[in-house]
């Protein structure tokens, strides 16, 4: 059993080299790396990977940019193993990552997701302790020093109160992801949508206490830049309304209430207001305030 490590590439070449090096440095060899270059303007990563003498590494390059959702789909279509992960092109695997997630799947064969413990770093690789990650890791993420299996309405309710998962660090059942697919209509929040769809479909999540992933948090990411202009929060409101209806259809009343309340999403918008106001970004302040106080 090997792990398909899929990288939908579009980003800083230096950080991407660090990402690939972290895959090559795994202390287990049962992995395959597939990089799909979405026509990034600088072709150096495609050229570098094409020259690697490693049968486990595959790289392809789109002739023209197809966008994030289509590139995720292309990555998934190229997977051949039972389990996959969608590695960010600026994140870093610690040497034990492959072993941790494959051992977790061996222990819980019917799991659809494995979430290991992550360490958050900034652009330079130094530890980062922003408010959002402090809340996720200290308040929202289930505590415990043992491997934990979660599922059903309790898991959905927990995630809808505040999504404490770290998308690029999660390993998935390829079959489960293929059956559900990615939502075309909301590319910025498609990760959370897929996670919750897997839970709604009866999937089980393994939370592993082993730290094996460095998650890079920086203001250059798509999710960060869309926070200030308000577009991510508009997508979130749309999605939480859809999620509430989905939970109600399942009879998961507590999860539906959590989706309607979207408490941490509102709090996140409020936490950004002081910085936006300090920079006199009145255009950005209005959508943040609307998201924090609106009913829908």
C-alpha positions, 0 to 999 in steps of 0.5 A: 500500500502506497500513498499518492501525494498529489500537488496541484502546483501554482506558486513560488518555485523556491517553496515548491522545491522545499515541498518536493525535498520534504517528500523525497526525505520521507523515512518510508518509501511507499509513496508516489508523487504527482505534480500537475503544473497549472501553467505557472509562468516560470517553468523551472519546477517542471523542468527540474522535476522532469530531470529527476531520476526517480521513478516515483515522481511524475510531473505534467504541465498544462498548456494553459491555466485551468484553475484550482478546481480543474487542477485538483480534479486532474490530480485525482484522475492521475492517482492510482493508490488507495489513499491520496493527499493534496499537498500544498506547493508551499507546505512541508512533510516531516519525514514521518508523514507517510508512515503516520497516515498509512499506519492510521489507515491500517488501524482503521481500514474504513476511515475516509480521512486521517488528520495528523497533528500539524505545526504552523510556520510562516513564510520563512519557516519559523513557528507561527501562532496567529489567532486563527491557528491558536483557536483551531489547535487549542480550542476546537481540535479534539484533545488527546494523546491517543489516535481518535476516530470521529464520525456522524453528527458530533463530528459535523457539528464540531466542524461547523462550529469551527473547521479545525482541519488542515486540508493539505495535511489530510490523507483521504480514501481515494475512492471516497473522494472520487465518489463525491468530487469537488464543488465547482461553484466555490473554489475557495471553500471547496476543501471544507465542502468536501470534508463535510460531504465525506462526513455527511456520507457516513465517513469516519475521520481518524485524528492522529496525535503525531506531528508530521506536517508543517503548514505554511500560513502567509498572506500571499495565499489565495485564502488569505487575500480573499479574506480582506476583499470579503469574497471568501466570507461571501462564499462561506455564507453561501456554503453554510446555508447549503450545509444547514440544509444538508444537515437538516435533510439528514435529521442532524439538528445540532449540526444544522444549528451550528451551520446557521450560527457559524460562530467562528466564521463570524468571529474571524471576520470581526478579528480582521476588522481592527487591522482593516480599519487601521489601514482605512480600508472602508471598502473591506470593512463593510463586507467583514461587518456584514458577515459578522452580524447578518442572519444569512 
